[in-house]
Amino acid sequence: MSDRKALSIIVSKGTLDWAYPPFILATTAAAMDMDATLFFTFYGLGLLKKKLDLEVSPLGNPAMKMPMGGMHLGMPNLVAALPGVTAGATAMMKKMIAKKGVATIEELRDIALESGVKLVACQMTMDLFEFRKEDMIDGVCFGGAATYLEEASKANVNLFV
């Protein structure tokens, strides 16, 4: 048994805003000389696809308050449900990410792989959503619940995102 600390995260969400926490935590863990494993399942699995087209949805997200005009404004669910609002919110978020110099998800994935973070695609979800291994970025491992549990049983920190 290794004395190294380890982090394990189940990644189940695939929107732009939900993509950041697992990658930031895993790359930070790797920088702190911890082992890190990200297990991508259901909608989180899309974060491993070669071509990303991530969106952020303001619908059902009352905490989403964007800085505008010196204030932080939220968006009522009724407005968030209108056509085009998701695209607008996504464009606004991507513009803010670029303006603030925050790494893109593609950049964070590359950093994770370079840092030795283990990226595991859930095989059951691959089959369920009819994804092919060729759809995924290089460096991804494939496994199921037993693979995750083996990693989680060795981890000091286990999270579900």
N, C-alpha and C positions, 0 to 999 in steps of 0.2 A: 504494500500500500504506500503510495506516494505521500510525502508531507506537503506537496504543493496544494495550495488552495485552488478551488475550482468553482466555476459558475456554469449553470445550466438554465436555459430559457426556452420555454415553449413559445413559438411565434405563431399566433393564430389570426392576426389581422394583416391586411394587405394594402391599407391606404397610406398615403404619403405621411400623414402625421403619426400613424402607428408604426411606421417602418423605422423611425429614428431611434426610439428607446432601446430595442434589442441590439442594434448595431453599435450604438454609442456605448452601452454597458459592456458588450462583449469586447470591443476594441480597447476600452479602458481597462478591463480585467486583464487582457493580454499584455497591455503596457505595464501593468502592475505585477507581471510574471505569474499570472493565474492561468490555469487551463480554462478554456471557454468553449461551450457547445451551444449552438442554436439549432433547435429542432423545429422545422417549418412544417406546419400542418394546416389544413383547410385553406382559408383565404390568405394566410401568411405565406403559403407555398409560392404564390405568384411573385414574391420578392426575389426568388432565385431564378426567374426566367431571364434569358439573355436580353430580351427587349422589354424594358419597363415603360409603362405609361401610367404612372401613379396619380391618383386624384385624392383630394381631401374633400370630405362631405360635411357641410355644415348642418345637414339634416339630423335632428336628434342629438345635436352637440351644443347644448346651451353654454358650455364653458368656452366655446370658440369666440373669443373677442379679439378682433384685429385692431392694431393701432391705426387710427385714422384721425387726421386733424387734431392731433394732440390728445386724443381720448382713445379709449378702448371700447369699440362698439360691437355689440352682439347682434345676432340675426334671429328674428323670430322663426319658428319652425314653418309657419305658413309661407314666408318668403323663401326659405331654404328649399321648399318643395317645388318652386317654380322652375321651368326649363331654363337651362343656362346658368343657374346659380352655382352649381357644382363646378362647372368649367371656370366661372369667374373667380370663385373662392380658391380654386387650384392655381390659377394664374397669379392671383394675388400672393398666395403662400410661396410659390416658386420665385416670384420677384423678390419677396422679402428674404428668402433663403440666400439668393444670389447677392442681394444688397448687403447683407450682414456677413457674407463670406463663409457661410455654413457649408460644410461638405455635402455633396449630393449623396443619394443612396448608393448610386453606382460607385462613387469614390469610397464610401464607407465599406461596401462589400469587398472592394479590392484591398483595402487596408486590413479588413478582417482576415481575408485569405493569406495575405502577406505576413500577418501577425500570428498565424497558426490557429485561428479560431476554426473549430470544426463546424461546418455547415451541413446539417442532415436534412434531407428531403424525405418527408413521410411517404413511404411506398404505397400505403393504402390510399392516401389522398391523390397521389400520382395516378393510380388506377381509376379512382372515383371520377376525377376531373379529366381523365384521358390525356394527361400530359405525357410527353415522351422525354426520355433522358436527354435527347438532343436539344430539347427546348430550354434546358437549364444551363447555367454558366458552368465553366470548367471548375473543378475543385470541390464539387458537391459530392457528399456521400449519400447513400440511400439506405433507409432502414425503417423499421416499424416501432411500435410501442416498446418492445423489448430493448431495442437499441437505445431509445430515450431513457428508459428506466435504468439501464446499466450505467449510463452517463450520470443521471440524476442521483443514483445511489452513492456515487463517489464525490458529488459536489457539496461544497459548504453552503452555497447559495443556489436556490432553485426558484425560478420565477415563471409566471404565466402572463404573457402579453398578448 
